[in-house]
Amino acid sequence: MKTTTFLLTLLISTASLFAQNSNQKYDVFIRRADSLYQVKDFKNSALVFSEAFNLPDSKITMNHRYNAACSYALANNADSAFSNLNYIATFMNYSRYTHIKADPDLKSLYTDSRWKSLIELVKANNDITYDKLEFITLNGYKIEVHITGMENNQTNKPVIVFENGMADTYDRWNGIIDEVSKTNTVFAYNRPRLGESEDDSLPPTTKHIVENLREMLIKKGLKPPYLLVSHSFGGAYIRSFASDYPNEIAGLVFVDPVDFTKKQGMGDLPYLEIGLTQHQIDSIFGQPYKNFTEKLYAEMPRYYVEEVKILRQLTKTDFSECDKNPLPNVPVHFIKAGGFANSEPPTIYDREKMWRINSNIQIKRWMELLYPLKYGRFFYSSSSGHMMQTDDPEIVISSIKLALIDFDKILKESTNR
């Protein structure tokens, strides 16, 4: 019996180790595929995606299959592109209808006879997924919103509000919204010019977006407190909301946020630490950077360019619009993605080492914000890329649930005083 138990334990441990190694290998393949895509080696990117998918016990996500389809389409391999797209539409209920219609990576598929049926399937998924989709009219313009869990809209029960990353849409939060709406009301939306939201012709400044968001919440009868959850550039918006309306905040969850703690001159720190001279740093951010920016403005869609311009303005003013007031003493979480994807051509320094140095500098500044708070928390996901909502949704869900628990503690503490 002891021998049998020992052998069984050994088999389980071996299987567990094998699965862990397989998952680690899968992550390496995915990062390599992403890197090849970034340097426009689409054929090899697609091949590496395929190798990753063929690994035993690999946890293939919808996002990875979609990215593989993009690489195949750009490599003019329509059959494999449609194979991946039809798979996620049929078996994974892919529903990002507005995104797939406008994705330039898939242009080579538009004239294919299979495109129409694929789009119809995605549209059907979209209609089912967003049966509660609404529009709110602000100053004569329609803003696309998604509200769910209204049965949980109760006094002092936080409304969970999602703010998207740069030029991104709320369907990125799909799985997370499905889970957290079981206990709380959820409000997600697309900023003007994104998704199905109309163009209000105004720059997306933090003040404009914060006031828009607050007005929409009030119009729908969603009163504070609000647990604000943001991704990337959205972090600047929810930080501004908390600065302007601190008494309305139940908590803040920053998912791999833009670094709104960075001040003038701090951008050189990682380059100096890796060993570059000031002259080398200046050459990197001189004319080449200006040329890159001008090319970006000329080639990228307006909705993207507008937000890039706002980010540059915020950087020039040390994000003063965001942090003019201290963080409220509520649950505040920072979630950092630790998965590095080498997406740029070779340069005079080790890009991954530079990325790690910069990450450590950011984390130190974020931790300093958390020190004075009773319920400040930091999370790190070593395998997740920047799109944590799809790479590691569980960590985001856990963070939200923990923030809600801690806010309940705050309510009880205030009641017992």
Secondary structure as the mmCIF struct_conf table of DSSP 4:
data_model
#
loop_
_struct_conf.conf_type_id
_struct_conf.id
_struct_conf.beg_label_comp_id
_struct_conf.beg_label_asym_id
_struct_conf.beg_label_seq_id
_struct_conf.end_label_comp_id
_struct_conf.end_label_asym_id
_struct_conf.end_label_seq_id
HELX_RH_AL_P HELX_RH_AL_P1 LYS A 2 GLN A 38
TURN_TY1_P TURN_TY1_P1 VAL A 39 LYS A 40
HELX_RH_AL_P HELX_RH_AL_P2 PHE A 42 PHE A 53
TURN_TY1_P TURN_TY1_P2 ASN A 54 ASN A 54
BEND BEND1 LEU A 55 LEU A 55
TURN_TY1_P TURN_TY1_P3 PRO A 56 ASP A 57
HELX_RH_AL_P HELX_RH_AL_P3 MET A 62 LEU A 74
TURN_TY1_P TURN_TY1_P4 ALA A 75 ASN A 76
HELX_RH_AL_P HELX_RH_AL_P4 ALA A 78 PHE A 91
BEND BEND2 MET A 92 MET A 92
HELX_RH_AL_P HELX_RH_AL_P5 TYR A 97 ALA A 102
HELX_RH_3T_P HELX_RH_3T_P1 PRO A 104 LEU A 109
TURN_TY1_P TURN_TY1_P5 TYR A 110 THR A 111
BEND BEND3 ASP A 112 ASP A 112
HELX_RH_AL_P HELX_RH_AL_P6 SER A 113 THR A 129
TURN_TY1_P TURN_TY1_P6 TYR A 130 LYS A 132
STRN STRN1 LEU A 133 LEU A 138
TURN_TY1_P TURN_TY1_P7 ASN A 139 GLY A 140
STRN STRN2 TYR A 141 THR A 148
HELX_RH_3T_P HELX_RH_3T_P2 MET A 150 ASN A 152
TURN_TY1_P TURN_TY1_P8 THR A 155 ASN A 156
BEND BEND4 LYS A 157 LYS A 157
HELX_LH_PP_P HELX_LH_PP_P1 PRO A 158 PRO A 158
STRN STRN3 VAL A 159 GLU A 163
TURN_TY1_P TURN_TY1_P9 MET A 166 ALA A 167
HELX_RH_3T_P HELX_RH_3T_P3 TYR A 170 TRP A 173
HELX_RH_AL_P HELX_RH_AL_P7 ASN A 174 VAL A 180
TURN_TY1_P TURN_TY1_P10 SER A 181 THR A 183
BEND BEND5 ASN A 184 ASN A 184
STRN STRN4 VAL A 186 TYR A 189
TURN_TY1_P TURN_TY1_P11 PRO A 192 ARG A 193
BEND BEND6 LEU A 194 LEU A 194
TURN_TY1_P TURN_TY1_P12 GLY A 195 GLU A 196
BEND BEND7 SER A 201 LEU A 202
HELX_RH_AL_P HELX_RH_AL_P8 THR A 206 LYS A 219
TURN_TY1_P TURN_TY1_P13 LYS A 220 GLY A 221
HELX_LH_PP_P HELX_LH_PP_P2 LYS A 223 LYS A 223
BEND BEND8 PRO A 224 PRO A 224
HELX_LH_PP_P HELX_LH_PP_P3 PRO A 225 PRO A 225
STRN STRN5 TYR A 226 HIS A 231
TURN_TY1_P TURN_TY1_P14 SER A 232 PHE A 233
HELX_RH_AL_P HELX_RH_AL_P9 GLY A 234 ASP A 244
HELX_RH_3T_P HELX_RH_3T_P4 PRO A 246 GLU A 248
STRN STRN6 ILE A 249 VAL A 255
BEND BEND9 ASP A 256 ASP A 256
TURN_TY1_P TURN_TY1_P15 PHE A 260 THR A 261
TURN_TY1_P TURN_TY1_P16 GLN A 264 GLY A 265
HELX_RH_3T_P HELX_RH_3T_P5 MET A 266 ASP A 268
HELX_RH_AL_P HELX_RH_AL_P10 LEU A 269 ILE A 274
TURN_TY1_P TURN_TY1_P17 GLY A 275 GLY A 275
HELX_RH_AL_P HELX_RH_AL_P11 GLN A 278 ILE A 284
TURN_TY1_P TURN_TY1_P18 PHE A 285 PHE A 285
BEND BEND10 GLY A 286 GLY A 286
HELX_RH_AL_P HELX_RH_AL_P12 GLN A 287 GLU A 299
BEND BEND11 MET A 300 MET A 300
HELX_RH_AL_P HELX_RH_AL_P13 ARG A 302 LYS A 316
TURN_TY1_P TURN_TY1_P19 THR A 317 CYS A 322
BEND BEND12 LYS A 324 ASN A 325
HELX_LH_PP_P HELX_LH_PP_P4 PRO A 326 PRO A 328
BEND BEND13 ASN A 329 VAL A 330
STRN STRN7 VAL A 332 ALA A 337
BEND BEND14 GLU A 344 GLU A 344
BEND BEND15 ILE A 348 TYR A 349
HELX_RH_AL_P HELX_RH_AL_P14 ARG A 351 LEU A 370
TURN_TY1_P TURN_TY1_P20 TYR A 371 PRO A 372
TURN_TY1_P TURN_TY1_P21 LYS A 374 TYR A 375
STRN STRN8 GLY A 376 SER A 381
BEND BEND16 SER A 382 SER A 383
BEND BEND17 HIS A 386 HIS A 386
HELX_RH_AL_P HELX_RH_AL_P15 MET A 388 ASP A 391
HELX_RH_AL_P HELX_RH_AL_P16 PRO A 393 THR A 415
#
